[in-house]
Amino acid sequence: MKVTVCIGSSCHIKGSRHVVEQLQDLIARDNLSDKIELGGTFCMGKCQQGVCVTVDGEFFSVSPETVGTFFEKEIKARV
């Protein structure tokens, strides 16, 4: 599974660094690093929303406050 987080300027301001750090922690906590590839990218073109994240190409808008729920529902449930 490939998870990509936007680290462009707009998403950075909205907390993308915190989103990446939390996802890294959650992936490590659940021993999923062999099943999930976490990467970064620049602008995905949806800057008006929250931090842009894709899971196998499917777009999501995430915030530092919603990472836990997002991880459980959209990432862990698919592994």
Phi and psi in radians as a Rosetta constraint file:
Dihedral C 1 N 2 CA 2 C 2 CIRCULARHARMONIC -1.939 0.35
Dihedral N 2 CA 2 C 2 N 3 CIRCULARHARMONIC 2.139 0.35
Dihedral C 2 N 3 CA 3 C 3 CIRCULARHARMONIC -2.013 0.35
Dihedral N 3 CA 3 C 3 N 4 CIRCULARHARMONIC 2.165 0.35
Dihedral C 3 N 4 CA 4 C 4 CIRCULARHARMONIC -2.129 0.35
Dihedral N 4 CA 4 C 4 N 5 CIRCULARHARMONIC 2.305 0.35
Dihedral C 4 N 5 CA 5 C 5 CIRCULARHARMONIC -2.020 0.35
Dihedral N 5 CA 5 C 5 N 6 CIRCULARHARMONIC 2.307 0.35
Dihedral C 5 N 6 CA 6 C 6 CIRCULARHARMONIC -1.235 0.35
Dihedral N 6 CA 6 C 6 N 7 CIRCULARHARMONIC 2.307 0.35
Dihedral C 6 N 7 CA 7 C 7 CIRCULARHARMONIC -2.081 0.35
Dihedral N 7 CA 7 C 7 N 8 CIRCULARHARMONIC 0.344 0.35
Dihedral C 7 N 8 CA 8 C 8 CIRCULARHARMONIC -1.175 0.35
Dihedral N 8 CA 8 C 8 N 9 CIRCULARHARMONIC 3.005 0.35
Dihedral C 8 N 9 CA 9 C 9 CIRCULARHARMONIC -1.040 0.35
Dihedral N 9 CA 9 C 9 N 10 CIRCULARHARMONIC -0.763 0.35
Dihedral C 9 N 10 CA 10 C 10 CIRCULARHARMONIC -1.142 0.35
Dihedral N 10 CA 10 C 10 N 11 CIRCULARHARMONIC -0.791 0.35
Dihedral C 10 N 11 CA 11 C 11 CIRCULARHARMONIC -1.217 0.35
Dihedral N 11 CA 11 C 11 N 12 CIRCULARHARMONIC -0.575 0.35
Dihedral C 11 N 12 CA 12 C 12 CIRCULARHARMONIC -1.049 0.35
Dihedral N 12 CA 12 C 12 N 13 CIRCULARHARMONIC -0.777 0.35
Dihedral C 12 N 13 CA 13 C 13 CIRCULARHARMONIC -1.078 0.35
Dihedral N 13 CA 13 C 13 N 14 CIRCULARHARMONIC -0.569 0.35
Dihedral C 13 N 14 CA 14 C 14 CIRCULARHARMONIC -1.478 0.35
Dihedral N 14 CA 14 C 14 N 15 CIRCULARHARMONIC 0.002 0.35
Dihedral C 14 N 15 CA 15 C 15 CIRCULARHARMONIC 1.878 0.35
Dihedral N 15 CA 15 C 15 N 16 CIRCULARHARMONIC 0.409 0.35
Dihedral C 15 N 16 CA 16 C 16 CIRCULARHARMONIC -1.045 0.35
Dihedral N 16 CA 16 C 16 N 17 CIRCULARHARMONIC -0.585 0.35
Dihedral C 16 N 17 CA 17 C 17 CIRCULARHARMONIC -1.066 0.35
Dihedral N 17 CA 17 C 17 N 18 CIRCULARHARMONIC -0.742 0.35
Dihedral C 17 N 18 CA 18 C 18 CIRCULARHARMONIC -1.166 0.35
Dihedral N 18 CA 18 C 18 N 19 CIRCULARHARMONIC -0.652 0.35
Dihedral C 18 N 19 CA 19 C 19 CIRCULARHARMONIC -1.089 0.35
Dihedral N 19 CA 19 C 19 N 20 CIRCULARHARMONIC -0.823 0.35
Dihedral C 19 N 20 CA 20 C 20 CIRCULARHARMONIC -1.053 0.35
Dihedral N 20 CA 20 C 20 N 21 CIRCULARHARMONIC -0.824 0.35
Dihedral C 20 N 21 CA 21 C 21 CIRCULARHARMONIC -1.076 0.35
Dihedral N 21 CA 21 C 21 N 22 CIRCULARHARMONIC -0.730 0.35
Dihedral C 21 N 22 CA 22 C 22 CIRCULARHARMONIC -1.175 0.35
Dihedral N 22 CA 22 C 22 N 23 CIRCULARHARMONIC -0.723 0.35
Dihedral C 22 N 23 CA 23 C 23 CIRCULARHARMONIC -1.103 0.35
Dihedral N 23 CA 23 C 23 N 24 CIRCULARHARMONIC -0.722 0.35
Dihedral C 23 N 24 CA 24 C 24 CIRCULARHARMONIC -1.016 0.35
Dihedral N 24 CA 24 C 24 N 25 CIRCULARHARMONIC -0.793 0.35
Dihedral C 24 N 25 CA 25 C 25 CIRCULARHARMONIC -1.115 0.35
Dihedral N 25 CA 25 C 25 N 26 CIRCULARHARMONIC -0.760 0.35
Dihedral C 25 N 26 CA 26 C 26 CIRCULARHARMONIC -1.170 0.35
Dihedral N 26 CA 26 C 26 N 27 CIRCULARHARMONIC -0.715 0.35
Dihedral C 26 N 27 CA 27 C 27 CIRCULARHARMONIC -1.103 0.35
Dihedral N 27 CA 27 C 27 N 28 CIRCULARHARMONIC -0.765 0.35
Dihedral C 27 N 28 CA 28 C 28 CIRCULARHARMONIC -1.160 0.35
Dihedral N 28 CA 28 C 28 N 29 CIRCULARHARMONIC -0.737 0.35
Dihedral C 28 N 29 CA 29 C 29 CIRCULARHARMONIC -1.008 0.35
Dihedral N 29 CA 29 C 29 N 30 CIRCULARHARMONIC -0.714 0.35
Dihedral C 29 N 30 CA 30 C 30 CIRCULARHARMONIC -1.662 0.35
Dihedral N 30 CA 30 C 30 N 31 CIRCULARHARMONIC 0.211 0.35
Dihedral C 30 N 31 CA 31 C 31 CIRCULARHARMONIC 0.898 0.35
Dihedral N 31 CA 31 C 31 N 32 CIRCULARHARMONIC 0.847 0.35
Dihedral C 31 N 32 CA 32 C 32 CIRCULARHARMONIC -1.941 0.35
Dihedral N 32 CA 32 C 32 N 33 CIRCULARHARMONIC 0.203 0.35
Dihedral C 32 N 33 CA 33 C 33 CIRCULARHARMONIC -1.115 0.35
Dihedral N 33 CA 33 C 33 N 34 CIRCULARHARMONIC -0.393 0.35
Dihedral C 33 N 34 CA 34 C 34 CIRCULARHARMONIC -1.435 0.35
Dihedral N 34 CA 34 C 34 N 35 CIRCULARHARMONIC -0.188 0.35
Dihedral C 34 N 35 CA 35 C 35 CIRCULARHARMONIC -1.963 0.35
Dihedral N 35 CA 35 C 35 N 36 CIRCULARHARMONIC -0.273 0.35
Dihedral C 35 N 36 CA 36 C 36 CIRCULARHARMONIC -2.177 0.35
Dihedral N 36 CA 36 C 36 N 37 CIRCULARHARMONIC 2.182 0.35
Dihedral C 36 N 37 CA 37 C 37 CIRCULARHARMONIC -1.763 0.35
Dihedral N 37 CA 37 C 37 N 38 CIRCULARHARMONIC 1.997 0.35
Dihedral C 37 N 38 CA 38 C 38 CIRCULARHARMONIC -1.766 0.35
Dihedral N 38 CA 38 C 38 N 39 CIRCULARHARMONIC 2.188 0.35
Dihedral C 38 N 39 CA 39 C 39 CIRCULARHARMONIC -2.393 0.35
Dihedral N 39 CA 39 C 39 N 40 CIRCULARHARMONIC 3.004 0.35
Dihedral C 39 N 40 CA 40 C 40 CIRCULARHARMONIC -2.098 0.35
Dihedral N 40 CA 40 C 40 N 41 CIRCULARHARMONIC 2.745 0.35
Dihedral C 40 N 41 CA 41 C 41 CIRCULARHARMONIC -2.635 0.35
Dihedral N 41 CA 41 C 41 N 42 CIRCULARHARMONIC 2.931 0.35
Dihedral C 41 N 42 CA 42 C 42 CIRCULARHARMONIC -1.684 0.35
Dihedral N 42 CA 42 C 42 N 43 CIRCULARHARMONIC -3.000 0.35
Dihedral C 42 N 43 CA 43 C 43 CIRCULARHARMONIC -0.613 0.35
Dihedral N 43 CA 43 C 43 N 44 CIRCULARHARMONIC 2.250 0.35
Dihedral C 43 N 44 CA 44 C 44 CIRCULARHARMONIC -1.767 0.35
Dihedral N 44 CA 44 C 44 N 45 CIRCULARHARMONIC 0.010 0.35
Dihedral C 44 N 45 CA 45 C 45 CIRCULARHARMONIC 1.482 0.35
Dihedral N 45 CA 45 C 45 N 46 CIRCULARHARMONIC 0.186 0.35
Dihedral C 45 N 46 CA 46 C 46 CIRCULARHARMONIC -2.167 0.35
Dihedral N 46 CA 46 C 46 N 47 CIRCULARHARMONIC 0.829 0.35
Dihedral C 46 N 47 CA 47 C 47 CIRCULARHARMONIC -1.126 0.35
Dihedral N 47 CA 47 C 47 N 48 CIRCULARHARMONIC -0.386 0.35
Dihedral C 47 N 48 CA 48 C 48 CIRCULARHARMONIC -1.266 0.35
Dihedral N 48 CA 48 C 48 N 49 CIRCULARHARMONIC -0.248 0.35
Dihedral C 48 N 49 CA 49 C 49 CIRCULARHARMONIC -1.651 0.35
Dihedral N 49 CA 49 C 49 N 50 CIRCULARHARMONIC -2.876 0.35
Dihedral C 49 N 50 CA 50 C 50 CIRCULARHARMONIC -1.310 0.35
Dihedral N 50 CA 50 C 50 N 51 CIRCULARHARMONIC -2.769 0.35
Dihedral C 50 N 51 CA 51 C 51 CIRCULARHARMONIC -1.131 0.35
Dihedral N 51 CA 51 C 51 N 52 CIRCULARHARMONIC 2.212 0.35
Dihedral C 51 N 52 CA 52 C 52 CIRCULARHARMONIC -1.408 0.35
Dihedral N 52 CA 52 C 52 N 53 CIRCULARHARMONIC 2.221 0.35
Dihedral C 52 N 53 CA 53 C 53 CIRCULARHARMONIC -2.349 0.35
Dihedral N 53 CA 53 C 53 N 54 CIRCULARHARMONIC 2.410 0.35
Dihedral C 53 N 54 CA 54 C 54 CIRCULARHARMONIC -2.052 0.35
Dihedral N 54 CA 54 C 54 N 55 CIRCULARHARMONIC 2.527 0.35
Dihedral C 54 N 55 CA 55 C 55 CIRCULARHARMONIC -2.120 0.35
Dihedral N 55 CA 55 C 55 N 56 CIRCULARHARMONIC 1.920 0.35
Dihedral C 55 N 56 CA 56 C 56 CIRCULARHARMONIC 0.830 0.35
Dihedral N 56 CA 56 C 56 N 57 CIRCULARHARMONIC 0.757 0.35
Dihedral C 56 N 57 CA 57 C 57 CIRCULARHARMONIC 1.541 0.35
Dihedral N 57 CA 57 C 57 N 58 CIRCULARHARMONIC -0.181 0.35
Dihedral C 57 N 58 CA 58 C 58 CIRCULARHARMONIC -1.523 0.35
Dihedral N 58 CA 58 C 58 N 59 CIRCULARHARMONIC 2.241 0.35
Dihedral C 58 N 59 CA 59 C 59 CIRCULARHARMONIC -1.448 0.35
Dihedral N 59 CA 59 C 59 N 60 CIRCULARHARMONIC 2.437 0.35
Dihedral C 59 N 60 CA 60 C 60 CIRCULARHARMONIC -2.419 0.35
Dihedral N 60 CA 60 C 60 N 61 CIRCULARHARMONIC 2.676 0.35
Dihedral C 60 N 61 CA 61 C 61 CIRCULARHARMONIC -1.929 0.35
Dihedral N 61 CA 61 C 61 N 62 CIRCULARHARMONIC 2.111 0.35
Dihedral C 61 N 62 CA 62 C 62 CIRCULARHARMONIC -2.202 0.35
Dihedral N 62 CA 62 C 62 N 63 CIRCULARHARMONIC 2.677 0.35
Dihedral C 62 N 63 CA 63 C 63 CIRCULARHARMONIC -2.214 0.35
Dihedral N 63 CA 63 C 63 N 64 CIRCULARHARMONIC 2.851 0.35
Dihedral C 63 N 64 CA 64 C 64 CIRCULARHARMONIC -0.976 0.35
Dihedral N 64 CA 64 C 64 N 65 CIRCULARHARMONIC -0.510 0.35
Dihedral C 64 N 65 CA 65 C 65 CIRCULARHARMONIC -1.340 0.35
Dihedral N 65 CA 65 C 65 N 66 CIRCULARHARMONIC -0.386 0.35
Dihedral C 65 N 66 CA 66 C 66 CIRCULARHARMONIC -1.862 0.35
Dihedral N 66 CA 66 C 66 N 67 CIRCULARHARMONIC 0.074 0.35
Dihedral C 66 N 67 CA 67 C 67 CIRCULARHARMONIC -1.018 0.35
Dihedral N 67 CA 67 C 67 N 68 CIRCULARHARMONIC -0.789 0.35
Dihedral C 67 N 68 CA 68 C 68 CIRCULARHARMONIC -1.015 0.35
Dihedral N 68 CA 68 C 68 N 69 CIRCULARHARMONIC -0.860 0.35
Dihedral C 68 N 69 CA 69 C 69 CIRCULARHARMONIC -1.125 0.35
Dihedral N 69 CA 69 C 69 N 70 CIRCULARHARMONIC -0.762 0.35
Dihedral C 69 N 70 CA 70 C 70 CIRCULARHARMONIC -1.017 0.35
Dihedral N 70 CA 70 C 70 N 71 CIRCULARHARMONIC -0.804 0.35
Dihedral C 70 N 71 CA 71 C 71 CIRCULARHARMONIC -1.041 0.35
Dihedral N 71 CA 71 C 71 N 72 CIRCULARHARMONIC -0.847 0.35
Dihedral C 71 N 72 CA 72 C 72 CIRCULARHARMONIC -1.104 0.35
Dihedral N 72 CA 72 C 72 N 73 CIRCULARHARMONIC -0.781 0.35
Dihedral C 72 N 73 CA 73 C 73 CIRCULARHARMONIC -1.406 0.35
Dihedral N 73 CA 73 C 73 N 74 CIRCULARHARMONIC -0.742 0.35
Dihedral C 73 N 74 CA 74 C 74 CIRCULARHARMONIC -1.830 0.35
Dihedral N 74 CA 74 C 74 N 75 CIRCULARHARMONIC -0.309 0.35
Dihedral C 74 N 75 CA 75 C 75 CIRCULARHARMONIC -1.961 0.35
Dihedral N 75 CA 75 C 75 N 76 CIRCULARHARMONIC -1.084 0.35
Dihedral C 75 N 76 CA 76 C 76 CIRCULARHARMONIC -1.056 0.35
Dihedral N 76 CA 76 C 76 N 77 CIRCULARHARMONIC -0.685 0.35
Dihedral C 76 N 77 CA 77 C 77 CIRCULARHARMONIC -1.143 0.35
Dihedral N 77 CA 77 C 77 N 78 CIRCULARHARMONIC -0.362 0.35
Dihedral C 77 N 78 CA 78 C 78 CIRCULARHARMONIC -1.661 0.35
Dihedral N 78 CA 78 C 78 N 79 CIRCULARHARMONIC -0.221 0.35
